[in-house]
Every structure is written in C-alpha cells, then in structure tokens.
Amino acid sequence: MSTPIDLTALKNRQMAAWASGDYAVIGTTLQIVGEQLAEACDLLCDERVLDVAAGNGNATLAAARRGARVTSTDYVAALLERGEDRARAERLEVTFQVADAEALPFEDGSFDAVLSTFGVMFAPDQAKAAAELARVCRPGGRIGLANWTPEGFVGQMFKTLGRHMPPPPGAQPPSNWGSEAWLHKHFDEREFLLQVTRRFFNFRYRSAAHFIDTFRTWYGPVHKAFAALPPEGAQALEGDLAELINRLNRTGEKSLVVPSEYLEVVITRR
C-alpha cells in the first residue's frame, strides 16, 4: 500500500524552490504570453481580474494595461514585490496580496476573470487549485490559463530534472495542466466551456550553455536541483539538458531558439 503524499511538505519545498534564484529574471521574458492571454480572454475596462500564482506579474500587468481592476496573488512575497515594482514603473493601479492558489481568500464569484500564466499548474493539490479557480469566478466570467504541455520543451525539461532529482512518490506532474483531457476532467463537471489553443513560446539565448547558466542561476527549480546534486550529478544533469536543448534548437549553431509548446486556455463559466 502506497504512503499518502505529504502535500504540505511538498508545498513548502516548492515555495523554497521558487523563492531561490530570482524567477523575475526568467519571468519577464515571458511577458508576451500574458498579453496574448489577456486578449484571448477579451478583458474589459473596470472588470475585476484575479491573477493566481502571479509570479512577477506578467498577466497582472497585461490586465492592468487594459484598464482592469487587478488583484495579483502569489504565495512567494518576494515575487509579488517584483511585480509591484513593475506596476509602479508603469503607474498602474494593482492590488498585491500574498495568497495560496489552493485556498484563495476571496468570496465565491468575486471576479470577472481569473488568470494564471505558468503558475497555478505548479500547485501540489491540483484538484483543489482547479476548484478554487472555479469558485472565485462569477457566472459568465472567464478563467484564462497558460500551461506548459507534457510534450513541449519545458515539460521535457522537468522530466529531465525528475530523472536526476526524483519528486516525492505520488506527486503529480505540473504538466497535467497542459493536457486537454485533464482540463476537461476538472472543469466540465462544473459546467464550464473550454476553448483551447496550442501555442509556442520561443526561448531565445546565445547557446545551450547560456540557457543552462541563466536557468541554474535564476530559475528556482533548476537552481535548487543543481545546488542539491554532487558535482558529478550536476555535470550529468547539465549534459542531459544540453542534449535536449540542442536537439530542439531550430537555428543551428548560430544562436539558440527553442520553441516550447503551451496551452492557451479560456474557460467560460456558463
């Protein structure tokens, strides 16, 4: 009989990972995804918008630029501070609040739109997080998500990390959220209408070595993996990541452009 996974311990481990490095260095490069999601959700001026697991605020800023009244949440306070710096620089009015995606501190139906770009998909209790998104979205409102797919580059990168640093038994892969079947399972029964578009984000770096150096320095999960491995283990991880990156690089030897598939999801509450 398998031992039940300790979701609290897993969440604490994840919080430590995302608080390490500086995700904002990576996150800002993904801004175009937040802009595209805001357009896909057709956000309107003065709509109440919640950004869940907002990181340093890509979807937050995209919504605020469209005149929405935005509340930006994450369970890592330092990331919200980076988002607040960005909003202040653009003179955008945004409310920032520390909150857990699995226990959002808001009333039922509080928001016209609920967004998350590559954020809520990392919640340990995936069913609870999905239920919270549904709960705080009003009837007629929209849930907008950008989720890496299992088959895409980031999904494969996390599988590579998992081979070197196995997750706790029973932990669910974040890339579940990048599966259309999984999304239908968790939202159809709540009478939501799903619209899914497959998109690609292009990671642009000088080389595989440049990508790996950037991610092992700033991107929490990769940073923690390299820090935890002995030298020979770190070298093996670096080799496997370089092989994956070079195999998917579409520019040959002159530079690095790696397309990474994700699902752009708009879920309308009926």
Beta strands, then each sheet from edge to edge (+ up, - down):
strand 1: 48-51
strand 2: 69-74
strand 3: 94-98
strand 4: 111-117
strand 5: 137-148
strand 6: 192-205
strand 7: 256-269
sheet 1: 3+ 2+ 1+ 4+ 5+ 7- 6+
end
